[in-house]
Structures are given as C-alpha cells and as structure tokens.
Amino acid sequence: MRIVRKPQVTGYKAWLIRGASILVAIIIGAIIISVIGHSPIDAYKTMISTVFKKRTFIKILHKTIPLTIIALGTSVAFKMKYWNIGGEGQILIGAFCASYFALFHSDSMPQPLLLTVMTLAGFIGGGLYALIPVPFKIKFNTNETLFTLMLNYIALQFIYYLEAGPWRDPSKKGMQYIATFPQKAILPDFLGVHIGWVFALVLVVIIHILLKKTKLGYEISVIGESESTARYAGIKVSRVMLAAVFLSGGLCGLTGMIQSSALNRTLSSGLSDGSGFTGIIIAWIAQLSPIGIVITSFAFSILLQGGSSLETAMQIPSSIANILQGLILFCVLGAEFFINYKIIFSKKENTK
C-alpha cells in the first residue's frame, strides 16, 4: 500500500468530496442516535425545524455572529500558516478591555462614544494579546500553537481573579460575579437582533477584500506558501506577521466585546463558551473562505441550537450535537486527505 499525491483537484470536485464527507458524518450520527434508542429522522427533523421558529432562529443568529467573526480572525492567521489557537483567550481579554470602560467610565461618555470606545478597546486588547507570541516566533521560531493555547488559560485565570477579587459585585452577597453593565453600554438591536450581525457581515466583506484584493492579503498568502520565497521576493515577513496576527486577535477581541455587551451584559469567565475552538473548526471546514465561513457558522449554529431542542423535545442529550460536530470535523479532515492523496494497492512481488 502506497500513498501518492494526486494532481491538483478542481474546486468543483473538491467540494463534492467535502460534501460527501459531511453526508457520511450525518449517516454515522444517525447510527449513533439509533443505537441510543431514538429515531434519527425525527431527531434531524427536530434540529432543522428550529430554523423556522422565530425565537430559536434568533438564538441561532446569536450563535452565528460570534462564530463568524472568530472564524474570520482565525482564517487571517491560518492563511499565513500561523496557527493561532488562542481565540478563547483573545475573546476574554477583548471583553475585559471593553468591560473596563463599560463599568468604570460609562458616566463620563454619551452612549455612541462609549460603544465606540468599547469596540476599539475590545479589538485592540484582543490584538495585543495575540501579539505576545509573535516576537518569540520571529526570534526563536517557537511553536505558536502551544504558545497561543497556553495564553488561553492565563486569560481565563485572570477573569477568575477579577470575578473573585477587585471587580466582584458586592451586591451579589458573596457570589463571584461582576456587576451588570449600565444600559448605555449595551449594544442596541437592529431588525430584532443585536447589531453585532451588521458587524459580522461588514467584516466578511472587508476580510474577503483584504485577502483577495490587497497587497497585505497577497503577502499573507505568499508567506503561507513559503516563508523563504516571501523573503526572496522582498516581503518583510516580520511586519506582515505582526499585522496579520494583530488583526486575527483583534477580531476575536471584538467578539468578546459584542458578547459581553449584547448578550451577557457583563464580563464572565464563561463568556467564550468554547466558541474560540469552534471558530477554528469552522474556518478549516470553510477552507478559510469568508463567504464559506458565514454559511458554515450558520450551519454549526443550527447544530448547536438543534442539540438543545433535541434535549427538550426528545430527551436526547444535547451532547449529541457536539458528537456530530466532532464527526463532521473528522470526516472533513479525512476528505482533505482524499482530495490531495490517493492510496495505491499492489501485490507484493515474489523474490524467490
């Protein structure tokens, strides 16, 4: 048995293979649902029906917004082959920076200015936190995957400290909670959903143009293909890496600001709720395409919200939705193997 690289597969055929991999994941998921004693057809119908109910549809959009922005940020770094796994920490630090102004400076600013400052603070805070590993990567070629992953835990413990210490709300009678934001620090709704969805759609357009139409996007792609080629072509790799990673972390930090202001209305350690890692999956499945990220984020949000509906309507554990996520990821990763390689079987020659 030999593994051989295929000639380049056209986009149409590649997406057919990816689509087939998702179908395989759905079939395996149906088998699992059957094994635990439920009808997979009824389960999938229940999950899909959530889209057509206004209340659950809004919840789906609330999940889609952060996943889209996080995946966009992740895609910028991944395009450069810089594996930013620190989205969770960058979300929390962005939320912390925005919360500082919401909690301690809201009285000194009108609402439009306050929300603008919170937005900028969230973006800059997440971007700066993401930059911490970059000098070490440039100077010592450290492993950014481990570095950014460890920074997640530092950010989380820092928020725990704020909840239990200096930012703890004394009115909560000993409970470790941070005070609720004042009303003027809450993002307004637009067409029945908080205005974060406008942010997400605008960012999809901006990141698409950035990666496809600008010099920086071209330089990011070249570095991703070959750093030595980029240096030979005169690209300032360190500068581009700093800009791309700052943008990647900044978008995650912006997500933290949106979540803390529009939904949680406070800063909490459970703010990210694993969305930083889910954003990585979405960016990968969407092949780092901004438009594909929107579609994939919406599909994953249906899966997540559908899992809650399964628990309510059919007494199926909502963790089944997480199992389906994992199956889809494994199958899509497997599809990438079959897009790029093929397995050749041959009989062993008799040397006697």
Secondary structure, DSSP 8 states (H G I E B T S, - for coil): -EEEE-----HHHHHHHHHHHHHHHHHHHHHHHHHTTS-HHHHHHHHHHGGGSHHHHHHHHHHHHHHHHHHHHHHHHHHTT-----HHHHHHHHHHHHHHHHHHSGGGS-HHHHHHHHHHHHHHHHHHHHHTTHHHHHHH---HHHHHHHHHHHHHHHHHHHHHTTTB-GGGTT---B----GGGS--EETTEETHHHHHHHHHHHHHHHHHHSHHHHHHHHHHH-HHHHHHTT--HHHHHHHHHHHHHHHHHHHHHHIIIIIISS--TTSSTTHHHHHHHHHHHTTT-HHHHHHHHHHHHHHHHHHHHHHHHH---THHHHHHHHHHHHHHHHHHHHHHEEEE--------
